[in-house]
């Protein structure tokens, strides 16, 4: 039984994304060569254009994969917290801390916005936003957060975490910026609490 065309395409996508992720992490988006990258994946440039349209389309796929992984990791960390409120804080904090990862810094937080535009418009950020919105709705129902608009609160919390991560990635000394960013993020988030903790 031979592989179906869609199976082969899916495998090619996976190979190209993996090769691109490595190349973009090592060299940065603009310096990464499409010929080296496709050779590394054992594929042709035709396969790249067929699957992603162009180099920018390939970066979008890599960023989507990485940002989705970051959100999933943050959600896992949040799920280990004692309650929904601590979970929400832990999730935002975990996302901010991932900005110290050199691969995340270079691809998701520096090249991503420069090439693909406003991260708040990325599909991966949007799915993350829906998870945060549900958490905020639960916390409002439980009387833990002020009865503000859940979408507005979720967008502002997500935006604060994302902006903190972008700031860390762009800074000369990410290690020294991180604790300041986390402390301010948590203080801002606490402003949504119904009763000051």
C-alpha positions in Angstrom: 0.0 0.0 0.0 1.6 3.3 -1.1 1.2 6.5 0.8 -1.6 8.8 -0.3 -0.8 12.2 -1.7 -2.2 14.0 1.3 -0.1 11.9 3.6 3.1 12.7 1.6 2.1 16.4 1.6 1.6 16.4 5.4 5.0 14.7 5.9 6.7 17.3 3.6 5.1 20.1 5.6 6.4 18.6 8.9 9.9 18.2 7.4 10.0 21.7 6.0 8.7 23.3 9.2 11.3 21.4 11.2 14.1 22.4 8.8 12.9 26.1 8.7 12.7 26.2 12.5 16.3 25.2 12.8 17.5 27.5 10.0 15.5 30.5 11.3 16.8 29.9 14.9 20.4 29.7 13.8 20.6 32.4 11.1 17.5 34.5 11.5 14.8 34.8 8.9 16.4 37.1 6.4 19.8 35.2 6.3 18.2 31.7 6.1 18.7 30.3 2.6 15.7 28.5 1.0 18.0 26.2 -1.0 19.9 25.0 2.1 16.7 24.6 4.0 14.9 22.5 1.4 18.1 20.4 0.9 18.2 19.9 4.6 14.6 18.6 4.5 15.5 16.4 1.5 12.9 18.3 -0.7 12.8 20.7 -3.6 12.0 24.4 -3.6 8.9 23.3 -5.5 7.7 21.4 -2.4 8.2 24.6 -0.3 6.2 26.8 -2.7 3.5 24.2 -3.1 3.0 23.9 0.7 3.6 27.4 1.9 3.5 29.8 -1.1 6.8 31.4 -0.2 9.4 32.0 2.5 7.0 34.3 4.5 4.3 31.6 4.4 6.9 29.2 5.8 7.8 31.6 8.6 4.1 32.0 9.4 3.7 28.2 9.7 6.8 28.0 12.0 5.6 30.9 14.2 2.1 29.3 14.4 3.6 26.0 15.5 5.9 27.6 18.1 3.4 30.1 19.5 0.8 27.3 19.8 3.4 25.2 21.7 4.1 28.1 24.0 0.4 28.6 24.7 -0.1 24.9 25.4 3.0 24.9 27.8 1.6 28.0 29.6 -1.8 26.4 29.9 -0.3 23.2 31.4 1.6 25.3 33.9 -1.6 27.2 34.7 -3.5 24.0 35.2 -1.2 22.9 38.0 -2.0 26.0 40.1 -4.3 25.8 43.2 -7.2 27.7 41.8 -8.4 29.4 38.6 -7.1 32.8 39.6 -3.6 31.5 40.4 -3.8 29.5 37.2 -4.5 32.6 35.1 -1.5 34.4 36.7 0.8 31.4 36.3 -0.2 31.0 32.6 0.6 34.6 31.8 3.8 34.5 33.8 4.9 31.3 32.0 4.3 32.8 28.6 6.5 35.8 29.6 9.3 33.6 30.9 9.5 31.7 27.6 10.9 35.0 26.1 14.2 33.9 27.6 14.4 30.9 25.2 16.8 32.0 22.3 14.7 30.2 19.6 11.5 31.8 20.8 13.2 35.2 21.0 14.5 35.1 17.6 11.7 33.5 15.6 8.4 34.3 17.5 9.2 37.6 19.2 11.7 39.3 16.8 11.4 38.0 13.2 7.7 37.0 13.6 6.3 40.6 14.2 8.9 42.2 11.9 7.8 40.0 8.9 4.3 38.9 9.7 3.0 42.1 11.5 0.9 42.5 14.6 1.1 39.3 16.7 -2.4 40.0 18.3 -3.8 39.2 14.8 -2.0 35.8 14.5 -4.3 32.7 14.6 -2.3 31.2 17.4 -2.8 34.3 19.6 -6.5 34.2 18.8 -7.0 30.6 20.0 -5.0 31.4 23.2 -7.3 34.4 23.7 -10.4 32.2 23.7 -8.9 30.0 26.5 -8.1 33.1 28.5 -11.6 34.5 27.9 -13.2 31.3 29.2 -11.0 31.5 32.4 -12.0 35.1 32.9 -15.7 34.3 32.5 -15.4 31.5 35.1 -13.6 33.9 37.5 -16.3 36.6 37.1 -19.1 34.0 37.7 -17.3 32.8 40.8 -17.2 36.4 42.1 -13.4 36.5 42.1 -12.9 39.1 39.3 -14.8 42.4 38.8 -17.8 42.1 36.5 -15.9 43.7 33.6 -16.3 42.6 29.9 -14.6 39.2 29.7 -13.3 39.7 26.2 -11.8 43.1 27.0 -10.2 41.7 30.2 -8.8 38.7 28.2 -7.5 40.8 25.4 -5.7 43.2 27.8 -4.2 40.3 29.9 -3.0 38.5 26.7 -1.7 41.8 25.3 0.2 42.6 28.6 1.9 39.1 28.6 2.7 39.4 24.9 4.1 42.9 25.2 6.2 41.8 28.2 7.6 38.9 26.1 8.4 41.3 23.2 10.1 43.7 25.5 12.3 41.0 27.0 13.2 39.6 23.6 14.2 43.1 22.3 16.2 44.1 25.4 20.0 44.2 25.9 19.7 42.2 29.1 16.6 39.9 29.0 17.5 38.3 32.4 17.2 41.6 34.2 14.0 42.7 32.5 12.1 39.4 33.2 11.5 39.8 36.9 10.4 43.4 36.5 8.0 42.4 33.7 6.5 39.5 35.7 6.0 41.6 38.8 4.3 44.4 36.9 2.2 41.9 34.9 0.9 40.3 38.1 0.2 43.7 39.7 -1.8 44.8 36.6 -3.8 41.5 36.6 -4.5 41.8 40.3 -6.4 45.1 39.5 -9.2 42.9 38.1 -9.8 41.2 41.5 -13.1 42.1 43.1 -11.6 42.2 46.6 -7.9 43.2 46.9 -6.0 40.1 48.0 
